[in-house]
C-alpha cells in the first residue's frame, strides 16, 4: 500500500507560500496608492486608519488634473495645488502638496476608499490621543524637520506629522519647519468669507489650533480611510 502522506519538502513549500501570502496581504493593508502611483504608509489609531504622510497627488481620483498654480494663487476658484515655495525638488517628497479648499470640497482628492477628514473626525483622533497630549503624539520627534525644541514630540501614534507650512490666500508662503496645517472637509466662516476648518500643530509644545481658513488658502492634506 502506498504512503499517501505529503512529503516534507512539499509541506515546507506550502508553508513558505502561506507566509509570503500573509506578508503580502499585510503590506497591502499598511499602505495605499493614489491615482498618480504615489504610495503612502498608513497606521491604525483607535478606530481610524490614517495615512502617515501628506498627500501629493496632482490628480483627483477620477483622473481629472488639479491645477498647479505657482502664481496668481488668489485668483483660482477651482481645485488647485502648489509646492511650498514652488519648489517640488525640495518639498514634494517630504511635505507633500498644499491644496486649496476647492480641491478638498471636490470630494475626489483622496484615493478611493479614503477621504479628507471632517472636523469631527479630527476631534475623534485628538480625543483618543488625549487632547492635551495629542500634538506630541502626532508630531515626528527630533529636529530634522521641526525647528528646535519641538517640545513634547514623540510620534507615539505613528502619525508622523511634519511642519509643511501653508500658503495664504494671497499667495504668500509661511510656517515651514515650525507649523503644520491640515484641512478638514468641514466648511466654516473664515473672517468675512466662507472657508474650511483645519488642524494646526506647532514646534513649541503640545498646543493645537482649530481654525478656519479662506477657500483659497493652501494647506496640507491627510486622508483617513472610509469606515
Rosetta blueprint (number, residue, H / E / L):
1 X L
2 X L
3 X L
4 X L
5 X L
6 X L
7 X L
8 X H
9 X H
10 X H
11 X H
12 X H
13 X H
14 X H
15 X H
16 X H
17 X H
18 X H
19 X H
20 X H
21 X H
22 X H
23 X H
24 X H
25 X H
26 X H
27 X H
28 X H
29 X H
30 X L
31 X E
32 X E
33 X E
34 X L
35 X L
36 X L
37 X L
38 X L
39 X E
40 X E
41 X E
42 X E
43 X E
44 X E
45 X E
46 X L
47 X L
48 X E
49 X E
50 X E
51 X E
52 X L
53 X L
54 X L
55 X L
56 X L
57 X L
58 X L
59 X E
60 X L
61 X L
62 X L
63 X L
64 X L
65 X E
66 X L
67 X E
68 X E
69 X L
70 X L
71 X L
72 X L
73 X H
74 X H
75 X H
76 X L
77 X L
78 X L
79 X L
80 X E
81 X E
82 X E
83 X L
84 X H
85 X H
86 X H
87 X L
88 X H
89 X H
90 X H
91 X H
92 X H
93 X H
94 X H
95 X H
96 X L
97 X L
98 X E
99 X E
100 X L
101 X H
102 X H
103 X H
104 X H
105 X L
106 X L
107 X L
108 X L
109 X L
110 X L
111 X L
112 X L
113 X L
114 X E
115 X E
116 X E
117 X L
118 X L
119 X H
120 X H
121 X H
122 X H
123 X H
124 X H
125 X H
126 X H
127 X H
128 X H
129 X L
130 X L
131 X H
132 X H
133 X H
134 X H
135 X H
136 X H
137 X H
138 X H
139 X E
140 X L
141 X L
142 X L
143 X L
144 X L
145 X L
146 X L
147 X L
148 X L
149 X L
150 X L
151 X L
152 X L
153 X L
154 X L
155 X L
156 X L
157 X L
158 X L
159 X L
160 X L
161 X E
162 X L
163 X L
164 X E
165 X E
166 X E
167 X E
168 X L
169 X L
170 X L
171 X L
172 X L
173 X E
174 X E
175 X E
176 X E
177 X L
178 X L
179 X E
180 X E
181 X E
182 X E
183 X E
184 X E
185 X E
186 X E
187 X E
188 X E
189 X E
190 X E
191 X L
192 X L
193 X E
194 X E
195 X E
196 X E
197 X E
198 X E
199 X E
200 X E
201 X E
202 X E
203 X L
204 X L
205 X L
206 X L
207 X L
208 X E
209 X E
210 X E
211 X E
212 X E
213 X E
214 X E
215 X L
216 X L
217 X L
218 X E
219 X E
220 X E
221 X L
222 X L
223 X E
224 X E
225 X E
226 X L
227 X L
